[in-house]
Structures are given as C-alpha cells and as structure tokens.
Amino acid sequence: VTGEDITANVRTIRNIPLRIPVANDVLPPPVVEVRGEIYMPRDLFAAMNSEREAHGEPTFANPRNAAAGSVRQLDPTITASRPLRLFAYAVGYVEGVEISTQAQALEWLRQLGFSVNADILECDDFGRVLDYCEEWMARRERLNYEADGVVIKINAFETQRRLGIVGNAPRWAVALKFPSREATTRLLEIAVNVGRTGVLTP
C-alpha cells in the first residue's frame, strides 16, 4: 500500500516480460500481483565492476547491495545500464485464475514468461526436503547469484491459509539459513577522528 514506486526502473530489467502472452483467445488475468526478487548475477556483477574500474569509477562491494541500490535510482537509464535480473517466486493477489498450490503458481508464472528458479523442487516427504537443503549448502559457492539459504514452503494454498501468519512470519514457510561466511583478518591501523564537539571516534 505504501512504499517506493520503482515501476519505471523495474521495466528496464531484461528478463521481466512487459506483456503477458495470450494463446488460443484466452484472456489474460484482469489483475495479477507477481512477487519476486531482483538480483545481480555474479558473473555480470564482476564484468560490471571491471568496466567501472577501467573507466575510473568506484566499484560496488557486492551483488546484493549493487542490486538494491540500482532499483532505487531516480533515473531509470542508470538502472537500465546495470545487469539486473528477477526470479519470480509467488503469485499474490490475482483475479480470473484459480491456483491452488505453490507448484501451480510457479508453473503459471513460467508460462507468462517470468523467470523462475530452475532448482525449485517439490517433495513428498520431509527427509527429501532436508537432503535437498544439504545439497544446496554444498552448491552455494557454485551458484551464479548470492544466496543466504533455502525457503521451505507448504505447497497447498488451503493448508497455508489454515496455518496462517503470526506477525510478519507465515507458519507455512521457514527459511533455512546457510552458515555465515567466516574469514580471518589482520588489523593494521586504527585512525581516530575528532568531531566538531571534541568527540574522538576510532
């Protein structure tokens, strides 16, 4: 209801369809809310940073911050120059279409031309869910995008409705976060700045 209007910027993202295909005289839905995540592929991020460095421009720290900053630009041409992509992961409010499961929603989004992550898996038993999460942890560094975990969802929308939401957290979905990356660093120097009120800030 309230937020930043980034429509003009989102329209510049190359893999977002600007028109919904209509086949066999089937009318498109009057209203559809597509939910997804905008990201920057790692290889395209590295190429963009190399180009910026070659032109003497400051480079970006990581793909996630670069993507977030890119969609909030006031000038859509700046957003258009950045290698952004979208993974659609859910259908919100929709009219004129009956969808009863998460799997159906994702397949419908594919048919509409939206990019859906190819690694989504529908499982019949929880043991397979845990196995797949372990497989994902092992593949984390080989993905061409930043990921901090796996989201596990109940497939049936009716079960989702019955389980409900507590605060902002749905009872029908849980995020399994990957362990944080750790590294060792060496502190070489501490500089102290004196503020205008005499406060020393290291």
C-alpha positions as CSV (number, residue, x, y, z in Angstrom):
1,V,0.0,0.0,0.0
2,T,2.8,2.4,0.9
3,G,6.3,2.3,-0.5
4,E,8.7,3.4,-3.1
5,D,7.3,3.4,-6.7
6,I,10.1,1.7,-8.7
7,T,7.9,0.7,-11.7
8,A,9.9,2.7,-14.3
9,N,13.2,1.0,-13.0
10,V,11.7,-2.5,-12.9
11,R,10.5,-2.1,-16.6
12,T,14.2,-1.9,-17.6
13,I,15.1,-5.3,-16.2
14,R,15.8,-7.5,-19.2
15,N,14.1,-10.7,-18.1
16,I,10.8,-9.2,-16.9
17,P,8.1,-9.6,-19.6
18,L,6.4,-6.3,-20.4
19,R,3.4,-8.1,-21.9
20,I,1.7,-11.3,-20.9
21,P,1.3,-13.7,-23.8
22,V,-2.2,-14.6,-24.8
23,A,-2.8,-18.0,-26.5
24,N,-6.0,-19.6,-28.0
25,D,-8.1,-16.5,-27.3
26,V,-7.6,-16.9,-23.6
27,L,-7.8,-13.5,-21.9
28,P,-5.0,-12.5,-19.5
29,P,-6.0,-12.0,-15.9
30,P,-7.5,-8.6,-15.2
31,V,-5.1,-8.3,-12.2
32,V,-2.1,-10.3,-11.1
33,E,0.5,-9.5,-8.5
34,V,3.8,-11.2,-9.2
35,R,6.2,-11.4,-6.3
36,G,9.9,-12.0,-6.8
37,E,13.5,-11.0,-6.0
38,I,15.6,-8.7,-8.1
39,Y,19.3,-9.8,-8.1
40,M,22.5,-9.3,-10.0
41,P,24.2,-12.5,-11.4
42,R,27.8,-12.9,-10.0
43,D,29.4,-13.1,-13.4
44,L,27.7,-9.9,-14.7
45,F,28.5,-8.1,-11.5
46,A,32.2,-8.9,-11.9
47,A,32.1,-7.7,-15.5
48,M,30.3,-4.5,-14.5
49,N,32.9,-3.8,-11.8
50,S,35.8,-4.4,-14.2
51,E,34.2,-2.0,-16.6
52,R,33.7,0.6,-13.9
53,E,37.3,0.2,-12.7
54,A,38.6,0.7,-16.3
55,H,36.7,3.9,-16.5
56,G,38.0,5.1,-13.1
57,E,34.6,4.8,-11.5
58,P,34.1,3.4,-7.9
59,T,33.3,-0.4,-7.8
60,F,30.5,-2.0,-5.9
61,A,31.1,-4.1,-2.8
62,N,28.8,-7.0,-3.6
63,P,26.0,-8.0,-5.9
64,R,23.2,-7.7,-3.3
65,N,23.9,-4.1,-2.4
66,A,24.5,-3.2,-6.0
67,A,21.1,-4.7,-7.0
68,A,19.3,-2.9,-4.1
69,G,20.9,0.4,-5.0
70,S,20.2,0.0,-8.7
71,V,16.5,-0.4,-8.4
72,R,16.2,2.7,-6.2
73,Q,17.8,5.1,-8.7
74,L,15.9,8.2,-9.6
75,D,17.0,7.9,-13.2
76,P,15.7,4.7,-14.9
77,T,18.5,4.9,-17.5
78,I,21.0,4.2,-14.7
79,T,19.0,1.1,-13.7
80,A,18.8,0.0,-17.3
81,S,22.6,0.1,-17.5
82,R,23.0,-2.4,-14.6
83,P,22.8,-6.2,-15.2
84,L,19.7,-6.9,-13.1
85,R,17.5,-9.9,-13.3
86,L,14.4,-11.2,-11.5
87,F,13.4,-14.6,-10.0
88,A,9.6,-14.7,-9.6
89,Y,8.7,-16.9,-6.6
90,A,5.0,-16.3,-5.9
91,V,1.7,-15.0,-7.1
92,G,0.0,-12.6,-4.7
93,Y,-3.4,-11.1,-5.5
94,V,-4.9,-12.4,-8.7
95,E,-8.3,-12.3,-10.5
96,G,-9.7,-14.6,-13.1
97,V,-7.3,-17.5,-12.4
98,E,-7.7,-20.4,-10.0
99,I,-4.4,-21.6,-8.5
100,S,-4.3,-24.0,-5.6
101,T,-0.7,-24.8,-5.0
102,Q,2.7,-23.1,-4.9
103,A,3.9,-25.5,-7.7
104,Q,1.0,-24.5,-9.9
105,A,1.7,-20.8,-9.3
106,L,5.4,-21.2,-10.3
107,E,4.5,-23.1,-13.5
108,W,1.9,-20.5,-14.4
109,L,4.5,-17.7,-13.9
110,R,6.8,-19.6,-16.3
111,Q,4.1,-19.8,-18.9
112,L,3.6,-16.0,-18.5
113,G,7.3,-15.5,-19.4
114,F,8.7,-14.9,-15.9
115,S,12.0,-16.4,-14.8
116,V,11.5,-18.9,-12.1
117,N,14.5,-20.6,-10.4
118,A,15.1,-23.9,-12.1
119,D,16.3,-25.6,-8.8
120,I,12.9,-25.4,-7.1
121,L,11.9,-28.9,-6.0
122,E,8.5,-30.3,-4.9
123,C,9.0,-33.0,-2.3
124,D,6.6,-35.7,-0.9
125,D,8.5,-36.4,2.3
126,F,10.4,-34.3,4.8
127,G,13.5,-36.4,4.6
128,R,13.9,-35.4,0.9
129,V,13.5,-31.8,1.9
130,L,16.4,-32.0,4.4
131,D,18.5,-33.9,1.9
132,Y,17.9,-31.2,-0.7
133,C,18.8,-28.4,1.7
134,E,22.1,-30.2,2.4
135,E,22.8,-30.4,-1.4
136,W,22.1,-26.7,-1.7
137,M,24.6,-25.9,1.1
138,A,27.3,-27.8,-0.8
139,R,26.5,-26.0,-4.1
140,R,26.3,-22.5,-2.5
141,E,29.6,-21.2,-3.9
142,R,28.9,-22.5,-7.4
143,L,25.7,-20.6,-7.8
144,N,25.8,-17.6,-10.1
145,Y,23.9,-15.5,-7.6
146,E,24.1,-14.7,-3.9
147,A,22.0,-16.9,-1.7
148,D,21.9,-17.0,2.1
149,G,19.6,-20.0,2.5
150,V,16.7,-22.1,1.3
151,V,13.0,-21.4,1.8
152,I,10.8,-24.4,2.6
153,K,7.1,-23.9,1.9
154,I,3.9,-25.9,2.3
155,N,2.6,-26.5,-1.3
156,A,-1.2,-26.4,-0.8
157,F,-2.6,-22.8,-0.5
158,E,-5.6,-24.1,1.5
159,T,-3.2,-25.5,4.1
160,Q,-1.2,-22.3,4.0
161,R,-4.4,-20.3,4.8
162,R,-5.3,-22.7,7.7
163,L,-1.8,-22.4,9.2
164,G,-2.0,-18.6,9.0
165,I,0.6,-15.9,9.8
166,V,2.0,-14.7,13.1
167,G,3.1,-11.1,12.8
168,N,5.0,-11.0,9.5
169,A,6.0,-14.7,9.7
170,P,3.9,-17.3,7.8
171,R,3.6,-20.6,9.7
172,W,3.7,-22.4,6.3
173,A,7.2,-21.3,5.3
174,V,10.5,-21.4,7.0
175,A,13.9,-20.2,5.9
176,L,16.9,-22.5,6.5
177,K,19.8,-20.1,6.5
178,F,23.3,-21.1,5.4
179,P,26.1,-20.7,8.0
180,S,27.7,-17.3,7.8
181,R,30.9,-17.0,5.9
182,E,33.9,-16.5,8.2
183,A,37.4,-15.2,7.5
184,T,40.4,-14.1,9.4
185,T,41.7,-10.5,9.0
186,R,44.6,-8.6,10.5
187,L,44.0,-5.1,12.0
188,L,46.9,-2.9,10.7
189,E,45.9,0.6,12.0
190,I,43.2,2.5,13.9
191,A,42.7,6.1,12.9
192,V,41.0,8.5,15.3
193,N,38.8,11.3,14.1
194,V,38.0,14.4,16.2
195,G,34.4,15.5,15.8
196,R,33.3,19.2,16.0
197,T,32.2,18.7,19.6
198,G,35.6,17.1,20.5
199,V,34.3,13.5,20.5
200,L,37.0,11.0,19.5
201,T,35.8,8.4,17.0
202,P,38.1,5.5,16.1
